[in-house]
């Protein structure tokens, strides 16, 4: 893993990450798995485990609890953003799609802000 950052997240944000990772896991193991979607399952399992080390399962299920300082790597955030993009595509026909898109845009901006555009470009070019 590269480019770690200490980030303070609310338990509600942790719960959202937990839900997104659940969607990613379900999508790569289900019948609707996207063709060619390169999900690093080892990273997925690792990030899920780290979420459970920062919050207990009840907090992750309810979103209730204190803010926590956590260590995220740029690859962790890339995995979450990929999961959100998949969720957004799969929600395109649903009546609440605008809310999904707004949430996705908000979370993307919040998480991406911890790394520079150059760091994101380097990751995208295969450097991470």
C-alpha positions in Angstrom: 0.0 0.0 0.0 1.2 3.5 -0.7 0.6 7.1 0.3 -1.0 6.6 3.7 -2.9 9.4 5.2 -4.4 9.9 8.7 -8.0 10.9 8.2 -10.7 11.7 10.8 -13.9 10.1 9.8 -17.3 10.1 11.5 -18.8 6.8 12.3 -21.5 7.6 9.8 -18.8 7.9 7.1 -17.3 4.6 8.3 -20.7 3.0 8.0 -21.0 4.3 4.5 -17.6 2.9 3.6 -18.7 -0.4 5.1 -21.9 -0.4 3.0 -19.9 0.4 -0.2 -17.5 -2.4 0.5 -20.4 -4.8 1.0 -21.8 -3.7 -2.4 -18.4 -4.3 -4.0 -18.1 -7.7 -2.4 -21.6 -8.7 -3.4 -21.1 -7.5 -6.9 -17.9 -9.5 -7.5 -19.3 -12.7 -6.1 -22.8 -12.4 -7.5 -24.3 -13.2 -10.9 -24.2 -9.5 -11.9 -20.5 -9.2 -11.5 -19.3 -6.5 -13.9 -17.1 -7.9 -16.7 -13.5 -6.9 -16.5 -13.9 -5.0 -13.2 -10.4 -5.3 -11.6 -11.2 -5.5 -7.9 -8.3 -6.5 -5.7 -10.1 -8.9 -3.4 -7.2 -9.0 -1.0 -7.4 -5.2 -0.6 -11.2 -5.5 -0.1 -10.8 -8.0 2.7 -8.0 -6.0 4.2 -10.0 -2.8 4.3 -13.0 -4.5 5.7 -10.8 -5.9 8.5 -9.4 -2.5 9.2 -12.8 -0.9 9.4 -13.7 -3.6 12.0 -10.5 -2.6 13.9 -11.6 1.0 14.0 -15.3 0.5 14.7 -17.3 -2.3 16.2 -20.0 -4.0 14.0 -22.9 -2.2 15.8 -21.3 1.2 15.0 -20.8 0.2 11.4 -24.4 -1.0 11.1 -26.0 2.0 12.8 -23.5 4.8 12.0 -23.7 5.9 15.6 -20.5 6.5 17.5 -17.5 8.9 17.9 -15.3 10.2 15.1 -12.2 8.1 14.6 -8.8 8.8 13.2 -8.0 6.1 10.6 -5.2 5.4 8.2 -6.3 5.2 4.6 -4.1 4.5 1.5 -4.8 5.9 -1.9 -5.6 2.4 -3.1 -8.2 2.0 -0.4 -9.9 5.2 -1.6 -9.6 4.1 -5.2 -11.4 0.8 -4.3 -14.2 2.8 -2.5 -14.6 5.2 -5.5 -14.7 2.3 -7.9 -17.5 0.7 -5.8 -19.4 4.0 -5.7 -19.1 4.3 -9.5 -20.5 0.8 -9.9 -23.4 1.6 -7.5 -24.1 4.8 -9.4 -24.3 3.0 -12.7 -26.5 0.2 -11.3 -28.8 2.9 -9.8 -29.3 4.9 -13.0 -32.9 3.7 -13.5 -34.0 4.1 -9.8 -36.1 7.1 -8.7 -33.5 8.1 -6.1 -30.6 8.2 -8.6 -30.0 12.0 -8.2 -29.4 11.4 -4.4 -27.0 8.5 -5.2 -25.1 10.7 -7.6 -25.0 13.7 -5.2 -23.7 11.4 -2.4 -21.1 9.8 -4.7 -19.9 13.2 -5.8 -19.7 14.5 -2.2 -17.8 11.4 -0.9 -15.5 11.4 -3.9 -14.5 15.0 -3.3 -14.0 14.4 0.5 -11.9 11.3 0.0 -9.8 12.5 -3.0 -8.9 15.7 -1.2 -6.3 13.9 0.9 -4.1 13.3 -2.1 -2.8 15.6 -4.8 -4.0 15.4 -8.4 -0.4 14.3 -9.3 -0.7 11.4 -6.8 -4.0 10.4 -8.3 -2.6 10.7 -11.8 0.4 8.5 -10.8 -2.0 5.9 -9.4 -4.1 6.0 -12.6 -1.0 5.5 -14.8 -0.1 2.3 -12.9 2.4 3.8 -10.5 0.5 2.8 -7.3 
